[in-house]
Every structure is written in structure tokens, then in C-alpha cells.
Amino acid sequence: MGLNNSLTVISVALSGALFISGCSSKGSSKSEPSAPTRVAKANIDQNGDLREVTTEVVPEGPVSASPPSARETFRPDPRGGAASVKGDARTSGPIVVHTVTTFTSPAPPAPRQSESAVIPLPPPPPPPPPPSREAVRPSAQPPKPPIIPPPPPRPPVPPPPATTTATPPALTCPKPFVSTDKENAFWYPGLPQAPVKSPRWIGMEDTSDPKLPFRYTDGRGDEISFEALKRANALDARIQTSSRAFSMRIRDVKIFAPIRTAHKVMVQVSLENNGRIETITLEGKTKKLADNVKRVDVELRQPEVKNRAAFGGLLTCGDLLQGCKHILLRLDSINAQGKVDNVAYIVHRWGLAELTLSPFDKNRESFNRFKNRPHQALADYFSSTNANLCVRALKENKAGTKKLEDCAFKRLSTECALDDELSINAALSLGFRSWAVAYGQAEFIVTFSSAPYSGLLEYASPEVTKNFQLVFRGPLIQAKYDIPITVEGSQAKLLKFAYLHNNDGGGNLNLGLAFELTGSNDTEALTRISVSPRQTETVNTVEVEASIKQMKPFVLK
């Protein structure tokens, strides 16, 4: 028990009222001897806690007349406040106790020394029974320490601010590019997003007709075509002129490079040779690709060539993450002496595309009222194809096989959110392929197919061309007039002819379609559509440019 830094001396006078157990309280005070005094000394340690109380009973009056004192000792019980009792309490007779109380000032900061204080004690309790180990509680507890008033209540602590997750910025997607003038706008009925501002020119400008010049372009908006021109310009002066003539002879390029699923790469290049078309076949193999390899180079050779000029080359895949839909191909012509005498640089691309229809061709309630039956049938085919493309893209995105960009997913989700069935009377895929030769020609091929679109479809063979339902094929040029294009496939019978109306030089095409007249003034005999490479298939411009620049340099042999 602590004494709280105060020294208490207590004396209590109990004249003729307090006796030790077993003595009578009767009798006169005249015949009683002088009353003894019980004196207690408290031993306080330096922390202010009570350690021991020693009591002595001394008689009143002169010391010589006092009987021997009886001593008792009380120690605090650490088990819960009781006191241990030692000594002899046989003193009899009345006890006179005087009470004096003093308070000391608070203790100084330095540790206090042990102190002794004289305090009164109540009559001792009876001794504990021998068998019990429990301490005997005294008949009266020592005085309680003064009550210290509680501190004033603290002001309420406000709760910590709630942790809030930052709201991500709203998804900002490019708005569709819409032409409002049906008759004169070059891009009617519009594009998924604005056309490329600067065309990627790759071929020389044709000025044979000064009034109607045209120029070949690339089929995407990245920098691969610029790299092809740069390398063509860097050829040795001894072969540069002949190489440009060689490049102008190329009429078609097909590449099959499934580097993720197979190691064999196949290339076909069609060359014009004195009015005849010669097909060159090249093959190569990829090695097992490490995970950290982004760019893929494949050496190409012409198999089993005897007694004539041979060809070779190098194929570089420009996609990210080891894809091969955007390719820079170097084609080498090797003479009989084994020397390279001509080099052509070709950009080849393939991937999925999107179709933009006019409101009249897209809405079933509208085209069902067409009087021009071929136009009505083709509008039905286009509308169902668009629904198929949308449904397939969302299903593949959900399955994780072909992930859509956020903006493409948002747009397609609003277009066909309620559809989940594919139409069997329409195409299942829409592909866009293009090739362009530095200082040569360029061409596009738009394919509506009943099979999923892949590189194998574009590596044409009789087994796969039967899946083509509609094919538009034409020169990839930008001109001041409409350019006739080729139409093939089972749906081609619905059209009278088609033409290239506009090309932005970045892959976006606007095609005009003409149907047979069904009346003297048939306004439904013409319509326009736009075809655009799907943005999810377009690789990052900066990464492609950096990858292509690491392509092995050409060394003249």
C-alpha cells in the first residue's frame, strides 16, 4: 500500500472503552493502574510503499514503572491486501491512544530515504488457526489513501478520415468519324475513328497522266514503311537503280508465318517477267523463342533451284510479344555467280477489320423496304456480318483468346449486347491484308469469310478459297478519282461493280458499290461502306520502329 508521499501519525484516545479480549470492562478508574499506550512505527520504503508496521505497548507514566512492552509486526500481504501478524498481544488493561495527524509536502524529485512514522493501530485480531495457510485479515483496515479527483475528460478524438480509393478517370475513347454529307463526303458513312492525317507514302508518284496522278500508300499508320524506304535509299549505288526496277515488277506477296504455333515460315512473291507472272517460293524456320525476345528474324531460302537465278531474303516480324502480322521483308535476287544483284523491301500486313455501314444498310427495318433487291440482299448480308463480328469479338474477349482494347470493348458492348447467336447467312470474319513495296506498287485485299480469319487463309490455295464469300481487291493508292477494284466470291453476283473512293494511307478505305438498276431512277443502286483495320491488331508505333531498326543490315556480296 502506498502512502502517497505523506507521513501520517495517528493517536486515538479510548479511555475506559477498549480492552484486550478476555478482560472485563467493569470497575472503577480509581483502582486501575496507569493505562499503557500502544505505539506503532511504520517502515516506508523509498517508493512510498508500506513495508512493515511494528507496535509496542508501553505504560503511561515513568518508564521505570512500565512493564516490558509487547511487540507486534504487520506486513502487507502481497496476495490481496491482508496483513501478516507476528508477535505477542497479551497486554491487558485499558489503552489510551492519542491521535495526531500531519501531512508533508510532496517529495522532491530525488529518491526518498526510508522513513519511520508513528501511527495508531486498532486492537490486534485473533491469531490465525495453525492448519490454515491463508492470511488473517485484520479487524480494521489501515487508513485509505486520499481520494484523488479524476482528471477532466479528454475532448473526443475525431475518427481518422475514411480511406477512399481514388476514382479512376473516365474512359475517354475516340469518337466515331461521321460524314454528314452523303453525296460529297469522302468518308460517308464514316469510320470508327478519324482518318490518318498524314498518308504513309511508299511508292513513287505516277504522273503519266498529269491530270490524274496517283501515289501508292502503306496499309497502316506506323513507321515500318518509312524504314523500308530508308533501307532502299541506303542500298549500294551499284545496285540501287536495278533494285528499283526489280521492285516495280512485284505484283503480289503472300506470307504465312505462324511463329507462335509452328516453326515453318512460307513466302510467295509474284514477279512480272516479260508479261508473264512468275511465282517465287521462299521458306525458313524459326528457332525456339525465348520469353524475352520481341523481334523475330527468319532467314529465307529458295528450295531446289537449279541452273537459274536464285532468291533469298530475311523476314522480320514487327509485332509486339512475338507476333507476326506486321512484317518487313527483304527480298534478294541472286545471280548465277552467287552475287546479290537486286534487293526489294516489302511491308506485309494482315489482321481483322471493321465494317462501317450507312444507317439505311444497317437497320433491318430500313433495308427491308428497299425496292432494289440486290441492294437489299447485300445490306442484309452486311448487317448480319457486323452482328457476327461483334458477337465473336465479345465472346473471344470473355474467353481471353483475343483481348479487346477498352474502347473497342465499350463500343461493341453497346452494338450487340443483346445478341448471342451467330447468323449462318453471313460472314464469320472480316480480314484486311495489304502489301506495299518501297518504290513499287501496293495492294489491299478485304476478305469476308465463312471461316475464322488467319494467315493461312491469305496464303491462298484451292482448299481455303472456297470459304471466301466476298473479296474486294485493288491498288492501295490515293487518287483524285475513283479507282475500279476487283470483286470475287459467292456474294459478288449481287454487285455490278465496285471502286475505291478514298484511302487515307493508314489503312482506312472507303468503297463505292453499284447494283443493277431496277428502275429508270433507282436511287438505291449505289451505296458506300468503310473498312478499317481493327485497332487491337495495330501494334505500337514506337516499339515497331525500334524493333525494325534492329533488323540485320544488308551486306552486298
Salt bridges, closest charged atoms under 4 A:
ASP45 OD2 - ARG51 NE 2.71
GLU52 OE2 - ARG75 NH2 2.45
GLU56 OE2 - ARG71 NH2 2.53
GLU60 OE2 - HIS98 NE2 3.81
GLU72 OE1 - ARG38 NH1 3.13
ASP77 OD2 - ARG79 NH2 3.33
ASP88 OD2 - ARG90 NE 1.90
GLU115 OE2 - ARG112 NH1 3.89
ASP218 OD2 - ARG349 NH2 2.61
ASP222 OD1 - ARG349 NH2 2.72
GLU223 OE2 - ARG200 NH2 3.20
GLU227 OE2 - ARG231 NE 3.26
ASP236 OD1 - ARG238 NE 2.95
ASP252 OD2 - LYS254 NZ 2.80
ASP252 OD2 - ARG473 NH2 2.96
GLU272 OE1 - ARG251 NH2 2.46
GLU278 OE2 - ARG308 NH1 3.86
GLU283 OE2 - LYS264 NZ 3.96
ASP297 OD2 - ARG295 NH2 3.23
GLU299 OE2 - LYS552 NZ 3.64
ASP332 OD2 - ARG330 NH2 3.13
GLU354 OE1 - ARG411 NH2 2.44
ASP361 OD1 - HIS375 NE2 2.84
ASP380 OD1 - ARG364 NH1 3.04
GLU396 OE2 - ARG392 NH2 3.27
GLU415 OE2 - ARG411 NH1 3.72
GLU443 OE1 - ARG473 NH2 3.04
GLU458 OE1 - ARG433 NE 2.86
ASP482 OD1 - HIS501 ND1 2.91
GLU537 OE1 - LYS325 NZ 2.62
GLU545 OE2 - LYS549 NZ 3.32
